[in-house]
Amino acid sequence: MLVSSALSPGQCLGYLAFAFGMACFAQRDDRRFKQFMALECLAYVGHFWLLGQPTAVASSLVSLGRSVAALRSRSPWVAGFFIALSLGMGLWLQTGWLSLLPIAASCIGTTALFFLHGLGMRLLMLVGTLLWLTNNLLVGSIGGSLLEACIACINSWTIWTMWRAPRLKVRAGQPPQV
């Protein structure tokens, strides 16, 4: 496990990613979700670069491009490009089994952002979050670990409220939205 000072520049960028990630997963609007995710990824690029984690840097760069592209396109070809890019860069830079976690998380996130929306998107993103959490704990990323743990909680809460909202309307006598 690598550990750097809690106030090092790398860790400070992790805290910035934390703030953007918290804002991202609290969003119920898919477009704002993707905008905040792009900012989170940008901060993560610097964070992992300063922590000396090249596969996490590559995965964060791909995730940044993917988040921006997902704002404008839902094309399976664009998604396929980002999945292939994640796999290619990740496998080229990987140094062991730990390096595979960010690669898998990036591929899962791409699938979620391009092929799903609403509740389904957030559920699959939760799986990716848990992979990132495992990676961050093992590489000593303080801000990244806090971010992913909180994202898992906030995203779970958002998933719960989104799942429950139509059921509450039905109980209140309102017709469900389709």
C-alpha positions as CSV (number, residue, x, y, z in Angstrom):
1,M,0.0,0.0,0.0
2,L,1.4,3.4,-1.0
3,V,0.9,6.3,1.3
4,S,1.7,9.9,0.8
5,S,1.2,12.9,3.0
6,A,-2.4,13.8,3.6
7,L,-1.7,17.4,2.4
8,S,0.5,16.6,-0.6
9,P,-0.5,18.0,-4.0
10,G,-1.6,14.6,-5.1
11,Q,-3.8,14.0,-2.1
12,C,-5.3,17.6,-2.5
13,L,-6.3,16.8,-6.0
14,G,-8.0,13.7,-4.6
15,Y,-10.0,15.9,-2.3
16,L,-11.0,18.1,-5.2
17,A,-12.1,14.9,-7.1
18,F,-14.0,14.0,-3.9
19,A,-16.0,17.3,-4.0
20,F,-16.9,16.9,-7.7
21,G,-17.8,13.3,-7.2
22,M,-20.1,14.1,-4.4
23,A,-21.9,16.7,-6.5
24,C,-22.0,14.2,-9.4
25,F,-23.7,11.3,-7.7
26,A,-26.2,13.6,-5.9
27,Q,-27.6,14.6,-9.3
28,R,-30.9,13.2,-10.5
29,D,-30.5,14.9,-13.9
30,D,-28.4,12.7,-16.2
31,R,-26.8,15.6,-18.1
32,R,-25.6,17.3,-14.9
33,F,-24.5,13.9,-13.6
34,K,-22.2,13.6,-16.7
35,Q,-20.9,17.2,-16.4
36,F,-19.8,16.7,-12.7
37,M,-18.4,13.3,-13.6
38,A,-16.1,14.9,-16.2
39,L,-14.8,17.4,-13.6
40,E,-14.2,14.5,-11.1
41,C,-12.2,12.6,-13.8
42,L,-10.1,15.6,-14.6
43,A,-9.1,16.0,-10.9
44,Y,-8.5,12.2,-10.7
45,V,-6.0,12.4,-13.6
46,G,-3.7,14.7,-11.7
47,H,-4.3,12.9,-8.4
48,F,-3.3,9.5,-9.8
49,W,-0.5,10.9,-11.8
50,L,1.1,12.4,-8.7
51,L,0.5,9.1,-6.9
52,G,2.4,7.2,-9.6
53,Q,-0.5,5.1,-10.8
54,P,-0.4,5.0,-14.6
55,T,-3.3,2.7,-15.2
56,A,-5.5,4.8,-13.0
57,V,-4.3,7.9,-14.9
58,A,-5.1,6.3,-18.2
59,S,-8.5,5.0,-17.0
60,S,-9.3,8.5,-15.6
61,L,-8.4,10.1,-18.9
62,V,-10.5,7.7,-20.8
63,S,-13.4,8.3,-18.4
64,L,-13.0,12.1,-18.8
65,G,-13.3,11.7,-22.6
66,R,-16.1,9.3,-22.2
67,S,-18.1,11.6,-19.9
68,V,-17.7,14.5,-22.3
69,A,-18.6,12.3,-25.3
70,A,-21.6,10.9,-23.5
71,L,-23.0,14.4,-23.1
72,R,-23.3,14.6,-26.9
73,S,-23.7,11.0,-28.1
74,R,-25.3,7.7,-27.2
75,S,-23.8,5.9,-30.2
76,P,-22.8,2.3,-29.6
77,W,-19.7,3.0,-31.9
78,V,-18.6,5.8,-29.6
79,A,-19.1,3.6,-26.5
80,G,-17.2,0.8,-28.3
81,F,-14.3,3.1,-29.0
82,F,-14.0,4.1,-25.3
83,I,-14.3,0.5,-24.1
84,A,-11.6,-0.6,-26.6
85,L,-9.5,2.4,-25.5
86,S,-9.9,1.5,-21.9
87,L,-8.9,-2.1,-22.5
88,G,-6.0,-1.2,-24.8
89,M,-4.4,1.5,-22.6
90,G,-5.1,-0.4,-19.4
91,L,-3.6,-3.7,-20.6
92,W,-0.6,-1.9,-22.1
93,L,0.1,-0.1,-18.8
94,Q,-1.1,-2.7,-16.3
95,T,1.5,-4.0,-13.8
96,G,-0.5,-6.7,-12.0
97,W,-4.0,-7.7,-10.9
98,L,-4.5,-4.4,-9.1
99,S,-4.1,-2.5,-12.4
100,L,-7.1,-4.4,-13.7
101,L,-9.6,-2.7,-11.3
102,P,-9.6,0.7,-12.9
103,I,-9.8,-0.9,-16.4
104,A,-12.9,-2.9,-15.4
105,A,-14.4,0.2,-13.7
106,S,-13.9,2.3,-16.8
107,C,-15.5,-0.3,-19.1
108,I,-18.5,-0.6,-16.7
109,G,-18.9,3.2,-16.5
110,T,-18.8,3.5,-20.3
111,T,-21.5,0.9,-20.6
112,A,-23.6,2.7,-18.0
113,L,-23.2,6.2,-19.5
114,F,-23.9,5.2,-23.1
115,F,-26.5,2.4,-22.9
116,L,-28.4,3.2,-19.8
117,H,-30.2,6.1,-18.1
118,G,-31.8,6.9,-14.8
119,L,-31.9,4.2,-12.3
120,G,-30.1,1.5,-14.4
121,M,-27.2,3.9,-15.2
122,R,-26.7,4.6,-11.5
123,L,-26.9,0.9,-10.5
124,L,-24.2,0.0,-12.9
125,M,-22.1,3.0,-11.9
126,L,-22.4,1.7,-8.3
127,V,-20.5,-1.5,-9.4
128,G,-17.8,0.6,-11.0
129,T,-17.6,2.7,-7.8
130,L,-17.0,-0.4,-5.7
131,L,-14.1,-1.4,-8.0
132,W,-12.6,2.1,-7.7
133,L,-13.0,2.0,-3.9
134,T,-11.1,-1.3,-3.8
135,N,-8.3,0.1,-6.0
136,N,-8.0,3.4,-4.0
137,L,-7.8,1.6,-0.7
138,L,-5.1,-0.7,-2.0
139,V,-3.0,2.1,-3.5
140,G,-3.3,4.5,-0.5
141,S,-5.4,7.2,-2.1
142,I,-7.0,9.0,0.8
143,G,-9.2,11.4,-1.1
144,G,-10.1,8.7,-3.7
145,S,-11.0,6.2,-1.0
146,L,-13.2,8.8,0.8
147,L,-14.7,9.8,-2.5
148,E,-15.7,6.3,-3.6
149,A,-17.0,5.4,-0.2
150,C,-19.2,8.5,-0.1
151,I,-20.2,8.1,-3.7
152,A,-21.3,4.5,-2.9
153,C,-23.5,5.9,-0.1
154,I,-24.8,8.9,-2.0
155,N,-25.4,6.9,-5.2
156,S,-27.2,4.3,-3.1
157,W,-29.4,7.0,-1.6
158,T,-30.1,8.5,-5.0
159,I,-31.0,5.1,-6.4
160,W,-33.3,4.5,-3.4
161,T,-35.1,7.8,-3.9
162,M,-35.4,7.3,-7.6
163,W,-36.7,3.8,-7.2
164,R,-39.1,4.9,-4.5
165,A,-40.5,8.1,-6.0
166,P,-43.0,6.5,-8.4
167,R,-44.2,4.1,-5.7
168,L,-44.9,7.0,-3.4
169,K,-47.0,8.7,-6.1
170,V,-49.1,5.6,-6.5
171,R,-49.7,5.5,-2.8
172,A,-50.7,9.1,-2.8
173,G,-53.3,8.4,-5.5
174,Q,-51.3,10.0,-8.4
175,P,-50.9,8.0,-11.6
176,P,-47.3,6.7,-12.1
177,Q,-45.2,8.4,-14.8
178,V,-44.2,6.2,-17.7
